[in-house]
Amino acid sequence: MTQYSIAVPRGVEWAPIAWQLEGSKNGENWVILDARENPGYFRTRRKETFSLPLQQERFGFYRFSFFKSRESHMFPIAEISLQSTFLEAKTPSLQYDIADCRLFRGESNILVSPIQGGFHSFVREEVPLPAGLSFSPLAGSVFGSIAETAVLEAVVMTVSGVSPAGDTQSTALLLRVDECRGDAAMVRLRMVCGGRGDGVFILP
């Protein structure tokens, strides 16, 4: 199983925002295959799809554990599908989609997450995050919104996570809060196929 999808019914306001996927060969001993957390899931689409290029092992049993939902409401699931597709095997490497993340006062729906799915049990260096942001030990993601009055600062922290191979890897993540001035424009691109959040690009 190298890819999975979760769908919620149309018109539903409440949806899951944090979960864990596990696999087992005997139904008793379980291995964490993926973990996700993002308040932005299912806001603009009813189906989210996630690829696990690091997952090459076959299991006879799979289970999902849902930990959080939007506004803590009960939520319905319309469909969960597991797919096996050909994906080029990759060496596990803990890296973030935006290792040097430039953020702006007033920016919302921020999501900075590991590029490769399959890592879990994250810990981070205990440094204060920019106001409005949260860190998920479940998924290793940083999410939230930057307040209009946020302090202009740069925060560097070390994040560690357990890879699918069982080893612990670490990487550095830089979060910079800046003002959106006239010499920089913020363009937001929405990924609609990869199950990931928004991407922010800075144009001089």
Residue pairs with C-beta under 8 A, 6 or more apart in sequence:
1 23
1 33
1 52
1 55
1 58
1 59
1 62
1 82
1 83
1 84
2 51
2 52
2 53
2 55
2 56
2 83
2 84
2 85
2 86
2 87
3 49
3 50
3 51
3 52
3 82
3 83
3 84
3 85
3 87
4 21
4 34
4 49
4 50
4 52
4 80
4 81
4 82
4 83
5 47
5 48
5 49
5 50
5 79
5 80
5 81
5 83
5 195
6 16
6 19
6 47
6 48
6 64
6 77
6 79
6 80
7 46
7 47
7 48
7 77
7 78
7 79
7 80
7 81
8 15
8 16
8 42
8 46
8 47
8 75
8 76
8 77
8 78
9 46
9 76
9 78
10 46
12 42
12 46
12 75
12 76
13 70
13 73
14 69
14 70
14 71
14 73
14 74
14 75
15 41
15 42
15 69
15 70
15 75
16 41
16 42
16 66
16 68
16 69
16 75
16 77
17 37
17 38
17 39
17 40
17 41
17 42
17 68
17 69
17 70
18 36
18 37
18 38
18 66
18 67
18 68
18 136
18 138
18 139
19 35
19 36
19 37
19 64
19 65
19 66
19 67
20 32
20 34
20 35
20 36
20 64
20 65
20 67
20 120
20 138
21 32
21 33
21 34
21 35
21 62
21 63
21 64
22 30
22 31
22 32
22 33
22 62
22 63
22 64
22 65
23 30
23 31
23 33
23 57
23 59
23 61
23 62
24 30
24 31
24 59
24 60
24 61
24 62
24 63
25 59
25 60
25 61
26 60
26 61
27 60
27 61
30 63
31 59
32 120
32 121
32 162
33 52
33 55
33 62
33 118
33 164
34 50
34 52
34 55
34 117
34 118
34 120
35 119
35 120
35 138
35 139
35 140
36 50
36 117
36 138
36 139
36 141
37 67
37 68
37 136
37 138
37 139
37 141
37 143
38 111
38 113
38 139
38 141
38 143
38 197
39 70
39 143
39 144
40 109
40 111
40 143
40 197
40 198
41 48
42 48
42 70
43 109
44 190
44 192
45 192
46 78
47 79
48 195
49 193
49 194
49 195
50 117
50 195
51 87
51 117
51 194
51 195
52 87
52 117
52 118
53 87
53 88
53 89
53 90
53 116
53 117
54 89
54 90
54 92
54 116
54 117
54 118
54 163
54 164
55 118
55 164
56 89
62 82
64 80
66 75
67 138
69 75
90 116
92 116
92 118
92 119
92 163
92 164
92 165
92 167
92 169
93 116
93 169
94 114
94 116
94 119
94 140
94 159
94 160
94 161
94 163
94 169
94 170
94 171
95 114
95 115
95 116
95 171
96 112
96 113
96 114
96 115
96 159
96 171
96 173
97 112
97 113
97 114
97 115
97 196
97 199
98 112
98 199
98 200
99 171
99 172
99 173
99 174
100 174
100 176
101 112
101 142
101 173
101 174
101 175
101 176
102 176
102 178
102 200
102 202
103 110
103 130
103 146
103 175
103 176
103 177
103 178
103 200
104 146
104 177
104 178
104 179
104 180
104 186
105 146
105 147
105 148
105 149
105 150
105 152
105 177
105 178
105 179
105 180
106 146
106 147
106 148
106 180
107 145
107 146
107 186
107 200
108 145
108 146
109 145
109 197
109 198
110 133
110 142
110 143
110 144
110 145
110 146
110 198
110 200
111 141
111 142
111 143
111 196
111 197
111 198
112 141
112 142
112 143
112 173
112 175
113 139
113 140
113 141
113 142
113 196
113 197
114 139
114 140
114 141
114 161
118 163
118 164
119 140
119 161
119 162
119 163
119 164
119 169
120 138
120 139
120 161
120 162
121 137
121 161
121 162
122 135
122 136
122 137
122 138
122 139
122 140
122 159
122 160
122 161
123 137
123 159
123 160
123 161
124 135
124 137
124 157
124 158
124 159
124 160
125 157
125 158
125 159
127 155
127 156
127 157
128 155
129 135
129 142
129 155
129 157
129 175
130 146
130 150
130 151
130 153
130 155
130 175
130 177
131 146
131 147
131 150
131 151
132 144
132 145
132 146
132 147
132 150
133 142
133 143
133 144
133 146
133 175
134 142
134 143
134 144
135 141
135 142
136 142
136 143
140 159
140 161
142 173
142 175
143 197
146 177
150 177
151 177
152 177
152 178
152 179
153 176
153 177
154 174
154 175
154 176
154 177
155 174
155 175
155 176
156 172
156 173
156 174
156 175
157 172
157 173
157 175
158 170
158 171
158 172
158 173
159 170
159 171
159 172
159 173
160 168
160 169
160 170
161 168
161 169
162 168
163 169
178 184
180 186
183 204
184 202
184 203
184 204
185 202
185 203
186 200
186 201
186 202
187 200
187 201
187 203
188 198
188 199
188 200
189 198
189 199
189 201
190 198
190 199
191 197
191 198
191 199
